[in-house]
Amino acid sequence: MTLRLDALGVVRDGRALVRDLSLDVGSGQIVGLVGPNGSGKSTALRCVYRALAPTTGTVWLHDRELTTYTRRDSARHIAALTQESGSELDFTVAEIVALGRSPHLRGNQALGPRETELCHRAMAQLDVLHLADRGVLTLSGGERQRVLAARALVQEPDVLVLDEPTNHLDIRHQIDLLTLLRRSGLTVVIVLHDLNLAAAVCDRVGVLADGALVAAGTPGEVLTPALVRTVFGVEATVVPHPLTGHPQLLYSLGAPA
Ligand SMILES: Nc1ncnc2c1ncn2[C@@H]1O[C@H](COP(=O)(O)OP(=O)(O)OP(=O)(O)O)[C@@H](O)[C@H]1O
């Protein structure tokens, strides 16, 4: 198994933020985590990219406990695009993207021709090549998000962890990024709020509520009106996408006052 969360628990200030969470992510699979605000999605992901040590349970990477990898080694395997991915450095876009190569380089070793080409390609794929010489602090939220996605790609991980990677993106760039993930062959764990995007991109979806996994399976198995009502407190009509067959959720606003 590429990635396995085994009975993860995270307790902070006496409160369980994640409870007994087990999830397998096979090679090349895209697994989504969905759930209401505060249900523990980001906390669970943070255990995978080692921003947080779980209180109980184990993360396994390629059948080895994650904690037995050096930080540098795990960064060669796992790249993260998260809410806390730093872009506060006053660097150019090209410099930020090149930082993705850090786990593979020694000291101040310069990028070779292959790595320069890799950075170029990732910037083109994320549509930020034209921004290469811009200071990252001058970018819009969506532009910055695409730069950080390019940085994660040049890390050449086998596991990519993404926390709400589409939240600043316009619809075209949302679709481009998710299509890129689908074609990448990477093993992906992705937190998404948009259940329709989750249904379109994920092979499997895990639903968190109050820190616990309450459902897991294919989008068709999991994203039912009953589940959406119970977990999100929302009435949804589920219809198959007319072209792809993926479940799509339709919502109605409450009646006007
Ligand atoms: N360091 C911390 N100490 C105490 N509580 C925390 C800490 N970090 C997160 N929490 C709480 O843990 C709960 C889960 O947070 P988390 O960020 O994992 O939720 P989430 O499902 O990603 O939410 P959202 O959809 O709003 O991003 C929240 O109630 C949050 O306030």
The ligand as an SDF file (V2000), in Angstrom:
LIG
                    3D

 31 33  0  0  0  0  0  0  0  0999 V2000
   -3.7600   23.3670   17.2940 N   0  0  0  0  0  0  0  0  0  0  0  0
   -5.0380   23.2350   17.6140 C   0  0  0  0  0  0  0  0  0  0  0  0
   -5.4480   23.3070   18.8910 N   0  0  0  0  0  0  0  0  0  0  0  0
   -6.7630   23.1810   19.2290 C   0  0  0  0  0  0  0  0  0  0  0  0
   -7.7430   22.9680   18.3100 N   0  0  0  0  0  0  0  0  0  0  0  0
   -7.3800   22.8860   17.0200 C   0  0  0  0  0  0  0  0  0  0  0  0
   -6.0350   23.0130   16.6050 C   0  0  0  0  0  0  0  0  0  0  0  0
   -5.9950   22.8870   15.2630 N   0  0  0  0  0  0  0  0  0  0  0  0
   -7.2730   22.6850   14.8560 C   0  0  0  0  0  0  0  0  0  0  0  0
   -8.1040   22.7090   15.9200 N   0  0  0  0  0  0  0  0  0  0  0  0
   -9.5600   22.4780   15.9050 C   0  0  0  0  0  0  0  0  0  0  0  0
   -9.7380   21.1700   15.4140 O   0  0  0  0  0  0  0  0  0  0  0  0
  -10.9300   21.0830   14.6440 C   0  0  0  0  0  0  0  0  0  0  0  0
  -10.6000   20.4830   13.2800 C   0  0  0  0  0  0  0  0  0  0  0  0
   -9.8460   21.4290   12.5560 O   0  0  0  0  0  0  0  0  0  0  0  0
   -9.4200   21.1610   11.0570 P   0  0  0  0  0  0  0  0  0  0  0  0
   -8.6810   22.3730   10.5880 O   0  0  0  0  0  0  0  0  0  0  0  0
   -8.7460   19.8640   10.9770 O   0  0  0  0  0  0  0  0  0  0  0  0
  -10.8430   21.0510   10.3670 O   0  0  0  0  0  0  0  0  0  0  0  0
  -11.2320   20.9970    8.8410 P   0  0  0  0  0  0  0  0  0  0  0  0
  -12.1570   19.8300    8.6790 O   0  0  0  0  0  0  0  0  0  0  0  0
  -10.0280   21.0220    7.9720 O   0  0  0  0  0  0  0  0  0  0  0  0
  -12.0640   22.3510    8.7200 O   0  0  0  0  0  0  0  0  0  0  0  0
  -12.3070   23.4120    7.5360 P   0  0  0  0  0  0  0  0  0  0  0  0
  -13.2740   22.7610    6.5760 O   0  0  0  0  0  0  0  0  0  0  0  0
  -12.9650   24.5420    8.2730 O   0  0  0  0  0  0  0  0  0  0  0  0
  -10.9930   23.7780    6.9270 O   0  0  0  0  0  0  0  0  0  0  0  0
  -11.4950   22.4940   14.5840 C   0  0  0  0  0  0  0  0  0  0  0  0
  -12.5310   22.6000   15.5230 O   0  0  0  0  0  0  0  0  0  0  0  0
  -10.3150   23.3750   14.9570 C   0  0  0  0  0  0  0  0  0  0  0  0
  -10.7560   24.5660   15.6030 O   0  0  0  0  0  0  0  0  0  0  0  0
  1  2  1  0
  2  3  1  0
  2  7  2  0
  3  4  2  0
  4  5  1  0
  5  6  2  0
  6  7  1  0
  6 10  1  0
  7  8  1  0
  8  9  2  0
  9 10  1  0
 10 11  1  0
 11 12  1  0
 11 30  1  0
 12 13  1  0
 13 14  1  0
 13 28  1  0
 14 15  1  0
 15 16  1  0
 16 17  2  0
 16 18  1  0
 16 19  1  0
 19 20  1  0
 20 21  2  0
 20 22  1  0
 20 23  1  0
 23 24  1  0
 24 25  2  0
 24 26  1  0
 24 27  1  0
 28 29  1  0
 28 30  1  0
 30 31  1  0
M  END
$$$$
